[in-house]
Amino acid sequence: MRNMLAAIAVLVLLAGCVTPQGAQYREAAARTADEILAATEWGLCNAMTVGAVKRRYGHIPAKVAAFNLLCSEAPTGPFFMTKAEKQ
């Protein structure tokens, strides 16, 4: 019974993918996801304090490098080095 309900639920969810409205929903969902990603990147690169970023990522050099790369185009993004890089 449980498997049958799961199969029906999957079929109902997938039914929206083959209709003309399904394409509109997918496009709207993709646009929304793009907007959320852009807002998240802005918040990470522009709204965070340098201290908050250092506390969260500063002890892991790979994360520092990833943060700096991700935020390299942000006009106000905080760029920092790990303690080892400063020495």
Sequence and secondary structure as in RCSB ss.txt:
>XXXX:A:sequence
MRNMLAAIAVLVLLAGCVTPQGAQYREAAARTADEILAATEWGLCNAMTVGAVKRRYGHIPAKVAAFNLLCSEAP
TGPFFMTKAEKQ
>XXXX:A:secstr
 HHHHHHHHHHHHHHTTSSHHHHHHHHHHHHHHHHHHHHHHHIIIIIS HHHHHHHHTT HHHHHHHHHHTTT T
T      HHHH 
